[in-house]
Amino acid sequence: MDIEPEVSRDIITRLKRARGQIDGIINMIEDDRPCADVVTQLAAVSKALDRAGFKVVATGLRQCILEGENAPMTEEQLERLFLSLA
């Protein structure tokens, strides 16, 4: 998939932020922080990863529709792709 530089930067920024959050969660667990705090941070990183995934899927769909990639996805394939992020 050929991603526009601006979109690519956004996705990479989201993923790097998530990586930092994951490092923080590991530290929280190692420091025996309260479970509620850890779960809150896990929810935040999960949401960040979901948003990055949706951005990739949306970019791929746009390319398939607008640019007519050689092997367009079937409706079933698209549905499975979206559901994999749920």
Summary of the structure (lengths in Angstrom):
residues: 86
radius of gyration: 16.5
end to end distance: 21.7
largest distance: 51.6
contacts: 195
relative contact order: 0.12
helix: 80%
strand: 0%
